[in-house]
């Protein structure tokens, strides 16, 4: 089965995170956990060059193009953060399992933040930045912040000394997602509109971005409203821009097509209500782009699959809007395996200007080290006299 259904209840994801396999045998699960921990620990010990570390946390994927993108992100971080070691983790246990099984491409091992943070702590790093590669502060970001990092700071597995935990006081920070605030959405709009391929496409017709989103019942930190705010910022530049999502009510592909036809929508996102009026757009050409860090299952299937009648590609074309979903004019050097641009879908993290926005969040996080805005541990409470 080509498609991977990623939407999982948060509680199920947290339970699954402890196993890494479909096996229900506790001994096997414990053995696998220790095996993977040893592999991550060996990697950290072998590559450790500094006392400061940046752990990038992506949702994950099972596509070679996405793997190549992740490598580019890590390389870019290493080039821009001298004196810091850089590692990458997946927050989706389902992606980790499918990558290990060889879904779509050759098997590849990725590991979750818990294993990386265990190894990072045991290696004695003195300053730790956990940088989210998520686009909005949604379910996955909450899981990273409130589960993985919190458990690490609370010494969930009991593997760190009290002295080491005390040394981490105010020396651990979290870098926020790409659109953590409305101002981030506005900054992203400016960057995207300056990209040569996007600028050329929007001058000729519609440009529609497909984000992921969270179901409305899981609108953590007001993240879903960022899509509407990004669209507003883009449309203030050019009314040919549209933004939709895979999972957010009111912005599915059929909603986007209704917006293109012209209407007024009242967006109800959490406690925020926003009226947006769309004039009818008679453009007969469109270019689709993923509004995700990588081009994986959603980009290749939900957005671009010509054989899926429910894909954005199919529904746009069925609406008599000649639509491209695979980019052929991307100006930056295509990643390995996509040197001619054929079948290549440029996602956000493949664009150097967008990577700079994520790195700005990392720099903001680093600036918080040693301040009250950094994280503290339970061991740092004043001793009783």
VOROMI-107136 format. One record per residue (C-alpha): residue number from 1; residue in three letters; x, y, z. Coordinates in pm, 1 decimal, always signed. Layout:
VOROMI-107136
<kelo NUM, "ALA", <X, Y, Z>>
...
end
This chain:
VOROMI-107136
<kelo 1, "UNK", <+0.0, +0.0, +0.0>>
<kelo 2, "UNK", <+159.9, +325.6, -114.1>>
<kelo 3, "UNK", <-13.7, +570.2, +110.9>>
<kelo 4, "UNK", <+70.6, +597.6, +477.1>>
<kelo 5, "UNK", <-195.0, +729.1, +707.9>>
<kelo 6, "UNK", <-14.0, +940.3, +964.9>>
<kelo 7, "UNK", <-304.5, +1074.6, +1169.9>>
<kelo 8, "UNK", <-295.3, +907.1, +1508.6>>
<kelo 9, "UNK", <-442.4, +995.3, +1842.0>>
<kelo 10, "UNK", <-176.8, +1149.6, +2063.8>>
<kelo 11, "UNK", <-225.4, +888.9, +2333.5>>
<kelo 12, "UNK", <-175.1, +605.1, +2089.6>>
<kelo 13, "UNK", <+140.3, +769.3, +1957.5>>
<kelo 14, "UNK", <+285.9, +800.2, +2304.3>>
<kelo 15, "UNK", <+215.7, +436.8, +2385.8>>
<kelo 16, "UNK", <+355.9, +321.2, +2052.3>>
<kelo 17, "UNK", <+667.2, +530.6, +2110.0>>
<kelo 18, "UNK", <+780.2, +293.1, +2378.2>>
<kelo 19, "UNK", <+785.0, -12.0, +2152.6>>
<kelo 20, "UNK", <+920.8, +64.7, +1802.9>>
<kelo 21, "UNK", <+777.5, -262.4, +1676.7>>
<kelo 22, "UNK", <+442.1, -428.2, +1628.5>>
<kelo 23, "UNK", <+551.8, -704.1, +1864.2>>
<kelo 24, "UNK", <+357.1, -719.0, +2189.0>>
<kelo 25, "UNK", <+619.5, -913.6, +2379.3>>
<kelo 26, "UNK", <+763.4, -690.4, +2653.1>>
<kelo 27, "UNK", <+1101.5, -864.4, +2647.4>>
<kelo 28, "UNK", <+1136.9, -811.1, +2272.1>>
<kelo 29, "UNK", <+1035.8, -447.6, +2305.4>>
<kelo 30, "UNK", <+1286.7, -391.2, +2583.0>>
<kelo 31, "UNK", <+1557.7, -562.9, +2381.5>>
<kelo 32, "UNK", <+1485.4, -347.3, +2075.9>>
<kelo 33, "UNK", <+1480.3, -32.7, +2287.8>>
<kelo 34, "UNK", <+1822.2, -112.2, +2431.4>>
<kelo 35, "UNK", <+1956.3, -207.4, +2089.6>>
<kelo 36, "UNK", <+1847.4, +120.3, +1934.8>>
<kelo 37, "UNK", <+1973.7, +313.5, +2235.0>>
<kelo 38, "UNK", <+2316.3, +159.2, +2196.2>>
<kelo 39, "UNK", <+2321.1, +249.0, +1826.0>>
<kelo 40, "UNK", <+2235.9, +613.4, +1898.2>>
<kelo 41, "UNK", <+2480.2, +630.1, +2189.5>>
<kelo 42, "UNK", <+2758.9, +495.5, +1967.8>>
<kelo 43, "UNK", <+2679.0, +758.3, +1703.7>>
<kelo 44, "UNK", <+2684.3, +1043.8, +1953.7>>
<kelo 45, "UNK", <+3005.5, +926.7, +2118.7>>
<kelo 46, "UNK", <+3173.8, +883.4, +1780.8>>
<kelo 47, "UNK", <+3067.7, +1221.6, +1643.2>>
<kelo 48, "UNK", <+3090.2, +1435.8, +1958.3>>
<kelo 49, "UNK", <+3329.3, +1725.6, +1900.2>>
<kelo 50, "UNK", <+3180.8, +1999.1, +2118.7>>
<kelo 51, "UNK", <+2999.6, +2049.4, +2448.0>>
<kelo 52, "UNK", <+2700.8, +2211.6, +2274.6>>
<kelo 53, "UNK", <+2445.3, +2026.2, +2066.8>>
<kelo 54, "UNK", <+2146.6, +2100.3, +1841.8>>
<kelo 55, "UNK", <+1894.9, +1816.7, +1807.3>>
<kelo 56, "UNK", <+1668.4, +1878.6, +1507.3>>
<kelo 57, "UNK", <+1329.9, +1710.8, +1542.2>>
<kelo 58, "UNK", <+1136.9, +1637.6, +1222.5>>
<kelo 59, "UNK", <+809.0, +1449.8, +1195.4>>
<kelo 60, "UNK", <+972.8, +1204.7, +955.6>>
<kelo 61, "UNK", <+905.4, +1043.9, +619.3>>
<kelo 62, "UNK", <+966.6, +732.7, +410.2>>
<kelo 63, "UNK", <+1066.1, +899.3, +82.6>>
<kelo 64, "UNK", <+1417.0, +931.4, -58.6>>
<kelo 65, "UNK", <+1360.5, +1293.9, -154.1>>
<kelo 66, "UNK", <+1272.6, +1365.4, +208.2>>
<kelo 67, "UNK", <+1580.8, +1181.4, +334.7>>
<kelo 68, "UNK", <+1795.0, +1392.3, +102.8>>
<kelo 69, "UNK", <+1627.1, +1706.4, +234.7>>
<kelo 70, "UNK", <+1697.5, +1610.2, +594.1>>
<kelo 71, "UNK", <+2064.8, +1559.8, +506.6>>
<kelo 72, "UNK", <+2071.0, +1907.6, +351.8>>
<kelo 73, "UNK", <+1915.3, +2058.7, +665.0>>
<kelo 74, "UNK", <+2174.0, +1894.3, +890.0>>
<kelo 75, "UNK", <+2459.6, +2001.7, +662.7>>
<kelo 76, "UNK", <+2327.6, +2359.1, +659.5>>
<kelo 77, "UNK", <+2304.4, +2365.5, +1038.4>>
<kelo 78, "UNK", <+2658.0, +2235.0, +1073.0>>
<kelo 79, "UNK", <+2782.8, +2504.8, +836.0>>
<kelo 80, "UNK", <+2598.9, +2784.1, +1017.8>>
<kelo 81, "UNK", <+2644.9, +2684.7, +1381.6>>
<kelo 82, "UNK", <+3016.8, +2650.0, +1440.2>>
<kelo 83, "UNK", <+3099.8, +2496.3, +1775.4>>
<kelo 84, "UNK", <+2775.6, +2296.9, +1787.6>>
<kelo 85, "UNK", <+2723.2, +1928.0, +1714.4>>
<kelo 86, "UNK", <+2407.8, +1859.7, +1512.2>>
<kelo 87, "UNK", <+2186.3, +1550.4, +1505.0>>
<kelo 88, "UNK", <+1846.3, +1467.5, +1351.2>>
<kelo 89, "UNK", <+1555.6, +1274.1, +1502.6>>
<kelo 90, "UNK", <+1205.3, +1169.5, +1392.7>>
<kelo 91, "UNK", <+911.2, +1234.1, +1624.4>>
<kelo 92, "UNK", <+680.7, +995.5, +1434.9>>
<kelo 93, "UNK", <+729.3, +638.2, +1550.0>>
<kelo 94, "UNK", <+523.3, +522.9, +1251.9>>
<kelo 95, "UNK", <+769.4, +691.5, +1015.1>>
<kelo 96, "UNK", <+1061.2, +535.6, +1202.4>>
<kelo 97, "UNK", <+909.7, +188.8, +1172.0>>
<kelo 98, "UNK", <+820.4, +227.3, +803.6>>
<kelo 99, "UNK", <+1165.7, +369.7, +723.3>>
<kelo 100, "UNK", <+1325.3, +74.2, +899.0>>
<kelo 101, "UNK", <+1103.3, -165.4, +701.1>>
<kelo 102, "UNK", <+1199.8, +2.1, +372.0>>
<kelo 103, "UNK", <+871.3, +171.3, +284.3>>
<kelo 104, "UNK", <+911.4, +317.6, -70.5>>
<kelo 105, "UNK", <+1295.3, +306.6, -59.9>>
<kelo 106, "UNK", <+1579.9, +105.0, +89.8>>
<kelo 107, "UNK", <+1558.9, +53.9, +468.4>>
<kelo 108, "UNK", <+1709.5, +333.6, +675.7>>
<kelo 109, "UNK", <+1741.6, +377.9, +1051.8>>
<kelo 110, "UNK", <+1608.8, +687.1, +1225.3>>
<kelo 111, "UNK", <+1547.7, +730.4, +1597.1>>
<kelo 112, "UNK", <+1314.8, +926.2, +1819.1>>
<kelo 113, "UNK", <+1411.9, +1222.4, +2043.2>>
<kelo 114, "UNK", <+1409.3, +1007.8, +2358.1>>
<kelo 115, "UNK", <+1695.7, +791.2, +2236.9>>
<kelo 116, "UNK", <+1889.2, +1094.9, +2115.1>>
<kelo 117, "UNK", <+1838.3, +1289.8, +2437.7>>
<kelo 118, "UNK", <+1941.2, +987.6, +2644.3>>
<kelo 119, "UNK", <+2263.8, +965.9, +2445.3>>
<kelo 120, "UNK", <+2319.3, +1342.5, +2450.8>>
<kelo 121, "UNK", <+2283.1, +1351.7, +2827.2>>
<kelo 122, "UNK", <+2508.1, +1051.5, +2880.2>>
<kelo 123, "UNK", <+2769.1, +1217.0, +2658.8>>
<kelo 124, "UNK", <+2771.0, +1509.4, +2900.1>>
<kelo 125, "UNK", <+2667.0, +1794.0, +2671.8>>
<kelo 126, "UNK", <+2652.4, +2122.9, +2860.6>>
<kelo 127, "UNK", <+2417.0, +2319.9, +2633.9>>
<kelo 128, "UNK", <+2127.1, +2158.8, +2447.4>>
<kelo 129, "UNK", <+1896.2, +2306.0, +2184.2>>
<kelo 130, "UNK", <+1603.2, +2098.6, +2059.5>>
<kelo 131, "UNK", <+1492.2, +2255.7, +1732.0>>
<kelo 132, "UNK", <+1150.7, +2173.4, +1588.9>>
<kelo 133, "UNK", <+1138.0, +2126.5, +1211.8>>
<kelo 134, "UNK", <+758.7, +2139.6, +1226.1>>
<kelo 135, "UNK", <+578.2, +2415.2, +1032.7>>
<kelo 136, "UNK", <+316.4, +2506.7, +1294.1>>
<kelo 137, "UNK", <+302.0, +2457.6, +1672.1>>
<kelo 138, "UNK", <+63.3, +2164.3, +1648.2>>
<kelo 139, "UNK", <+28.8, +1810.6, +1780.9>>
<kelo 140, "UNK", <+379.9, +1698.0, +1692.6>>
<kelo 141, "UNK", <+542.9, +2006.6, +1842.7>>
<kelo 142, "UNK", <+342.6, +1960.6, +2162.1>>
<kelo 143, "UNK", <+457.7, +1599.5, +2179.5>>
<kelo 144, "UNK", <+821.5, +1706.6, +2145.9>>
<kelo 145, "UNK", <+797.2, +1987.3, +2399.2>>
<kelo 146, "UNK", <+567.3, +1834.0, +2659.9>>
<kelo 147, "UNK", <+673.8, +1470.4, +2636.3>>
<kelo 148, "UNK", <+1023.7, +1413.5, +2502.7>>
<kelo 149, "UNK", <+1197.1, +1724.2, +2638.5>>
<kelo 150, "UNK", <+999.9, +1732.8, +2961.7>>
<kelo 151, "UNK", <+1074.8, +1365.8, +3028.3>>
<kelo 152, "UNK", <+1442.6, +1429.7, +2960.4>>
<kelo 153, "UNK", <+1453.3, +1721.0, +3203.9>>
<kelo 154, "UNK", <+1268.1, +1511.3, +3462.4>>
<kelo 155, "UNK", <+1517.9, +1223.2, +3420.6>>
<kelo 156, "UNK", <+1235.2, +987.4, +3324.0>>
<kelo 157, "UNK", <+1466.7, +689.6, +3273.9>>
<kelo 158, "UNK", <+1676.3, +761.7, +3582.7>>
<kelo 159, "UNK", <+2005.9, +752.6, +3394.5>>
<kelo 160, "UNK", <+2147.8, +1096.0, +3483.9>>
<kelo 161, "UNK", <+2309.2, +1203.9, +3808.2>>
<kelo 162, "UNK", <+2165.0, +1483.7, +4016.3>>
<kelo 163, "UNK", <+2482.6, +1682.1, +3957.1>>
<kelo 164, "UNK", <+2444.4, +1660.3, +3580.4>>
<kelo 165, "UNK", <+2078.1, +1758.7, +3592.2>>
<kelo 166, "UNK", <+2165.5, +2060.0, +3803.0>>
<kelo 167, "UNK", <+2427.3, +2159.2, +3547.6>>
<kelo 168, "UNK", <+2154.9, +2164.9, +3281.0>>
<kelo 169, "UNK", <+1950.4, +2425.7, +3466.7>>
<kelo 170, "UNK", <+1876.5, +2707.1, +3215.9>>
<kelo 171, "UNK", <+2101.4, +2531.3, +2962.9>>
<kelo 172, "UNK", <+1827.5, +2353.5, +2765.2>>
<kelo 173, "UNK", <+1599.6, +2538.2, +2521.5>>
<kelo 174, "UNK", <+1349.4, +2456.1, +2247.8>>
<kelo 175, "UNK", <+1354.5, +2622.9, +1906.3>>
<kelo 176, "UNK", <+1002.1, +2694.4, +1786.8>>
<kelo 177, "UNK", <+838.0, +2580.8, +1458.2>>
<kelo 178, "UNK", <+854.3, +2778.2, +1135.8>>
<kelo 179, "UNK", <+526.5, +2965.2, +1196.7>>
<kelo 180, "UNK", <+519.1, +2987.3, +1573.3>>
<kelo 181, "UNK", <+370.8, +3338.7, +1565.5>>
<kelo 182, "UNK", <+165.6, +3545.3, +1320.8>>
<kelo 183, "UNK", <+477.4, +3751.7, +1247.5>>
<kelo 184, "UNK", <+648.2, +3426.9, +1137.6>>
<kelo 185, "UNK", <+366.0, +3361.7, +890.7>>
<kelo 186, "UNK", <+413.0, +3709.9, +748.7>>
<kelo 187, "UNK", <+789.1, +3658.8, +720.3>>
<kelo 188, "UNK", <+736.1, +3325.2, +543.2>>
<kelo 189, "UNK", <+497.9, +3488.2, +296.8>>
<kelo 190, "UNK", <+763.8, +3743.6, +202.7>>
<kelo 191, "UNK", <+1025.6, +3472.1, +155.7>>
<kelo 192, "UNK", <+804.4, +3244.8, -54.0>>
<kelo 193, "UNK", <+698.4, +3527.5, -282.6>>
<kelo 194, "UNK", <+1064.5, +3604.1, -355.8>>
<kelo 195, "UNK", <+1143.9, +3247.6, -464.5>>
<kelo 196, "UNK", <+1201.9, +3263.1, -840.4>>
<kelo 197, "UNK", <+993.7, +2957.7, -932.8>>
<kelo 198, "UNK", <+700.2, +3063.2, -713.6>>
<kelo 199, "UNK", <+716.6, +3421.8, -834.5>>
<kelo 200, "UNK", <+709.8, +3303.7, -1196.8>>
<kelo 201, "UNK", <+419.0, +3067.6, -1131.0>>
<kelo 202, "UNK", <+199.6, +3320.4, -948.1>>
<kelo 203, "UNK", <+249.2, +3570.1, -1230.9>>
<kelo 204, "UNK", <+89.7, +3319.9, -1469.6>>
<kelo 205, "UNK", <-190.2, +3180.2, -1256.2>>
<kelo 206, "UNK", <-286.8, +3027.1, -923.4>>
<kelo 207, "UNK", <-28.6, +2904.5, -672.2>>
<kelo 208, "UNK", <-177.6, +2675.4, -408.0>>
<kelo 209, "UNK", <+16.0, +2553.9, -104.4>>
<kelo 210, "UNK", <-82.6, +2233.0, +73.9>>
<kelo 211, "UNK", <-10.1, +2229.0, +447.5>>
<kelo 212, "UNK", <-72.9, +1948.2, +692.6>>
<kelo 213, "UNK", <-278.7, +2105.6, +970.3>>
<kelo 214, "UNK", <-434.5, +1943.6, +1273.7>>
<kelo 215, "UNK", <-796.3, +1833.8, +1305.2>>
<kelo 216, "UNK", <-987.5, +2112.6, +1476.6>>
<kelo 217, "UNK", <-1013.6, +1916.0, +1799.3>>
<kelo 218, "UNK", <-634.2, +1916.5, +1819.0>>
<kelo 219, "UNK", <-557.6, +2284.7, +1759.3>>
<kelo 220, "UNK", <-262.3, +2312.0, +1993.8>>
<kelo 221, "UNK", <-119.9, +2659.0, +2063.9>>
<kelo 222, "UNK", <-346.1, +2813.6, +1797.8>>
<kelo 223, "UNK", <-131.4, +2655.5, +1528.1>>
<kelo 224, "UNK", <-405.9, +2606.6, +1269.4>>
<kelo 225, "UNK", <-474.9, +2979.6, +1237.3>>
<kelo 226, "UNK", <-123.6, +3023.0, +1098.9>>
<kelo 227, "UNK", <-240.6, +2880.1, +766.0>>
<kelo 228, "UNK", <-510.5, +3146.6, +735.0>>
<kelo 229, "UNK", <-266.6, +3416.6, +843.7>>
<kelo 230, "UNK", <-9.9, +3298.1, +589.6>>
<kelo 231, "UNK", <-270.5, +3300.1, +314.0>>
<kelo 232, "UNK", <-379.4, +3652.2, +409.7>>
<kelo 233, "UNK", <-18.4, +3770.2, +398.6>>
<kelo 234, "UNK", <+39.2, +3604.5, +61.6>>
<kelo 235, "UNK", <-284.7, +3737.2, -86.1>>
<kelo 236, "UNK", <-194.4, +4087.7, +25.3>>
<kelo 237, "UNK", <+94.1, +4047.7, -220.0>>
<kelo 238, "UNK", <-92.7, +3865.3, -496.8>>
<kelo 239, "UNK", <-450.9, +3736.8, -496.6>>
<kelo 240, "UNK", <-345.1, +3431.8, -697.2>>
<kelo 241, "UNK", <-211.6, +3271.4, -376.2>>
<kelo 242, "UNK", <-415.4, +3012.6, -184.1>>
<kelo 243, "UNK", <-335.9, +2795.3, +116.9>>
<kelo 244, "UNK", <-509.7, +2474.1, +217.1>>
<kelo 245, "UNK", <-439.8, +2169.4, +432.2>>
<kelo 246, "UNK", <-481.4, +1794.5, +449.1>>
<kelo 247, "UNK", <-643.4, +1778.6, +792.9>>
<kelo 248, "UNK", <-782.6, +2118.7, +891.4>>
<kelo 249, "UNK", <-1156.6, +2171.8, +850.6>>
<kelo 250, "UNK", <-1252.5, +2458.8, +617.4>>
<kelo 251, "UNK", <-925.0, +2442.1, +422.6>>
<kelo 252, "UNK", <-939.3, +2105.3, +248.1>>
<kelo 253, "UNK", <-890.7, +2095.6, -128.9>>
<kelo 254, "UNK", <-1262.5, +2132.2, -204.8>>
<kelo 255, "UNK", <-1272.0, +2437.7, +23.9>>
<kelo 256, "UNK", <-976.7, +2588.2, -164.1>>
<kelo 257, "UNK", <-1157.5, +2533.8, -495.3>>
<kelo 258, "UNK", <-1466.9, +2706.0, -354.5>>
<kelo 259, "UNK", <-1247.9, +2999.5, -252.3>>
<kelo 260, "UNK", <-1111.0, +3016.0, -606.4>>
<kelo 261, "UNK", <-1470.8, +3027.4, -735.8>>
<kelo 262, "UNK", <-1538.1, +3322.8, -501.7>>
<kelo 263, "UNK", <-1710.4, +3346.0, -164.1>>
<kelo 264, "UNK", <-1685.1, +3486.6, +190.1>>
<kelo 265, "UNK", <-1569.7, +3246.8, +459.5>>
<kelo 266, "UNK", <-1582.4, +3279.8, +836.0>>
<kelo 267, "UNK", <-1286.4, +3084.2, +967.4>>
<kelo 268, "UNK", <-1345.8, +2947.2, +1315.6>>
<kelo 269, "UNK", <-1015.0, +2828.8, +1457.6>>
<kelo 270, "UNK", <-1015.8, +2773.5, +1830.7>>
<kelo 271, "UNK", <-1117.4, +3102.5, +1992.0>>
<kelo 272, "UNK", <-1035.1, +3300.7, +1676.3>>
<kelo 273, "UNK", <-1302.8, +3399.4, +1425.8>>
<kelo 274, "UNK", <-1195.7, +3561.6, +1099.5>>
<kelo 275, "UNK", <-1394.8, +3667.2, +791.4>>
<kelo 276, "UNK", <-1214.9, +3638.8, +457.4>>
<kelo 277, "UNK", <-1366.0, +3740.7, +122.3>>
<kelo 278, "UNK", <-1237.8, +3580.1, -198.1>>
<kelo 279, "UNK", <-1315.5, +3733.8, -534.1>>
<kelo 280, "UNK", <-1379.8, +3485.1, -815.1>>
<kelo 281, "UNK", <-1053.1, +3385.5, -982.7>>
<kelo 282, "UNK", <-1086.6, +3292.1, -1347.6>>
<kelo 283, "UNK", <-728.2, +3169.4, -1386.6>>
<kelo 284, "UNK", <-701.6, +2849.2, -1588.1>>
<kelo 285, "UNK", <-355.2, +2748.2, -1473.9>>
<kelo 286, "UNK", <-217.4, +2649.6, -1133.4>>
<kelo 287, "UNK", <+100.8, +2527.6, -967.5>>
<kelo 288, "UNK", <+84.6, +2321.3, -647.4>>
<kelo 289, "UNK", <+345.7, +2327.0, -372.6>>
<kelo 290, "UNK", <+372.8, +2142.3, -37.8>>
<kelo 291, "UNK", <+368.7, +2370.7, +265.2>>
<kelo 292, "UNK", <+565.5, +2112.0, +460.1>>
<kelo 293, "UNK", <+930.0, +2078.7, +551.4>>
<kelo 294, "UNK", <+975.0, +1782.8, +314.8>>
<kelo 295, "UNK", <+801.3, +1631.2, +13.4>>
<kelo 296, "UNK", <+687.3, +1292.7, +137.8>>
<kelo 297, "UNK", <+367.4, +1092.2, +139.2>>
<kelo 298, "UNK", <+129.6, +1388.3, +144.6>>
<kelo 299, "UNK", <+310.7, +1580.6, -128.9>>
<kelo 300, "UNK", <+354.2, +1284.6, -364.6>>
<kelo 301, "UNK", <+15.5, +1126.0, -299.8>>
<kelo 302, "UNK", <-245.1, +1362.5, -152.7>>
<kelo 303, "UNK", <-119.3, +1657.2, -356.0>>
<kelo 304, "UNK", <+40.0, +1526.8, -674.1>>
<kelo 305, "UNK", <-88.9, +1177.2, -755.0>>
<kelo 306, "UNK", <-256.2, +1181.8, -1099.6>>
<kelo 307, "UNK", <-403.0, +836.4, -1035.4>>
<kelo 308, "UNK", <-587.3, +944.2, -718.7>>
<kelo 309, "UNK", <-915.6, +1114.4, -803.9>>
<kelo 310, "UNK", <-911.8, +1279.1, -460.8>>
<kelo 311, "UNK", <-566.2, +1435.3, -495.6>>
<kelo 312, "UNK", <-526.3, +1810.1, -533.2>>
<kelo 313, "UNK", <-378.7, +1751.5, -879.2>>
<kelo 314, "UNK", <-687.0, +1560.9, -994.5>>
<kelo 315, "UNK", <-943.2, +1789.4, -833.3>>
<kelo 316, "UNK", <-784.6, +2107.0, -970.6>>
<kelo 317, "UNK", <-771.0, +1959.8, -1319.7>>
<kelo 318, "UNK", <-1127.9, +1834.1, -1288.8>>
<kelo 319, "UNK", <-1223.7, +2195.2, -1212.8>>
<kelo 320, "UNK", <-1078.3, +2290.9, -1554.8>>
<kelo 321, "UNK", <-769.5, +2448.7, -1401.6>>
<kelo 322, "UNK", <-463.9, +2310.7, -1582.9>>
<kelo 323, "UNK", <-244.8, +2216.1, -1292.1>>
<kelo 324, "UNK", <+115.0, +2116.3, -1233.7>>
<kelo 325, "UNK", <+212.9, +1934.9, -918.2>>
<kelo 326, "UNK", <+568.5, +1842.1, -1011.4>>
<kelo 327, "UNK", <+813.1, +2127.8, -1034.7>>
<kelo 328, "UNK", <+1039.2, +2157.9, -1338.3>>
<kelo 329, "UNK", <+1171.4, +2513.5, -1297.4>>
<kelo 330, "UNK", <+1312.2, +2502.9, -944.5>>
<kelo 331, "UNK", <+1624.8, +2718.3, -961.7>>
<kelo 332, "UNK", <+1822.9, +2585.3, -667.2>>
<kelo 333, "UNK", <+2039.9, +2280.4, -727.8>>
<kelo 334, "UNK", <+1816.3, +1975.5, -711.2>>
<kelo 335, "UNK", <+1911.7, +1717.8, -455.8>>
<kelo 336, "UNK", <+2072.6, +1389.6, -552.6>>
<kelo 337, "UNK", <+1847.6, +1162.0, -749.7>>
<kelo 338, "UNK", <+1652.0, +1456.5, -890.4>>
<kelo 339, "UNK", <+1918.5, +1629.7, -1097.8>>
<kelo 340, "UNK", <+1693.6, +1696.3, -1398.4>>
<kelo 341, "UNK", <+1396.3, +1821.5, -1197.4>>
<kelo 342, "UNK", <+1164.4, +1555.4, -1334.4>>
<kelo 343, "UNK", <+909.7, +1446.1, -1073.8>>
<kelo 344, "UNK", <+1072.9, +1676.9, -823.8>>
<kelo 345, "UNK", <+859.0, +1857.3, -566.3>>
<kelo 346, "UNK", <+1043.6, +2133.3, -378.0>>
<kelo 347, "UNK", <+930.5, +2146.3, -15.2>>
<kelo 348, "UNK", <+1000.6, +2420.5, +236.0>>
<kelo 349, "UNK", <+1323.0, +2284.0, +385.0>>
<kelo 350, "UNK", <+1477.3, +2251.9, +40.1>>
<kelo 351, "UNK", <+1467.8, +2628.3, +0.7>>
<kelo 352, "UNK", <+1772.3, +2795.4, +153.8>>
<kelo 353, "UNK", <+1577.3, +3114.0, +232.5>>
<kelo 354, "UNK", <+1320.4, +2914.7, +431.3>>
<kelo 355, "UNK", <+1590.4, +2717.9, +613.6>>
<kelo 356, "UNK", <+1725.5, +3054.1, +728.5>>
<kelo 357, "UNK", <+1391.6, +3123.7, +899.2>>
<kelo 358, "UNK", <+1419.4, +2799.8, +1096.5>>
<kelo 359, "UNK", <+1780.0, +2884.1, +1183.1>>
<kelo 360, "UNK", <+1668.0, +3227.1, +1305.2>>
<kelo 361, "UNK", <+1443.6, +3045.2, +1552.7>>
<kelo 362, "UNK", <+1742.2, +2838.7, +1661.4>>
<kelo 363, "UNK", <+1947.4, +3153.5, +1719.3>>
<kelo 364, "UNK", <+1661.2, +3300.6, +1920.9>>
<kelo 365, "UNK", <+1657.7, +2983.1, +2129.7>>
<kelo 366, "UNK", <+2034.2, +2998.4, +2183.0>>
<kelo 367, "UNK", <+1998.1, +3357.0, +2304.8>>
<kelo 368, "UNK", <+1769.3, +3226.0, +2581.1>>
<kelo 369, "UNK", <+2037.6, +2996.5, +2724.3>>
<kelo 370, "UNK", <+2133.6, +3105.2, +3072.3>>
<kelo 371, "UNK", <+1817.7, +3316.1, +3113.5>>
<kelo 372, "UNK", <+1482.7, +3264.5, +3282.7>>
<kelo 373, "UNK", <+1338.4, +3170.6, +2942.3>>
<kelo 374, "UNK", <+1545.3, +2851.8, +2931.8>>
<kelo 375, "UNK", <+1428.4, +2528.0, +3092.6>>
<kelo 376, "UNK", <+1497.2, +2425.9, +3449.7>>
<kelo 377, "UNK", <+1506.3, +2083.8, +3613.2>>
<kelo 378, "UNK", <+1328.6, +1966.6, +3930.6>>
<kelo 379, "UNK", <+1668.6, +1924.2, +4097.4>>
<kelo 380, "UNK", <+1738.8, +2297.6, +4091.7>>
<kelo 381, "UNK", <+1491.8, +2396.8, +4361.3>>
<kelo 382, "UNK", <+1662.0, +2572.6, +4655.8>>
<kelo 383, "UNK", <+1781.7, +2334.9, +4927.4>>
<kelo 384, "UNK", <+1590.9, +2351.3, +5253.7>>
<kelo 385, "UNK", <+1781.2, +2520.4, +5533.0>>
end
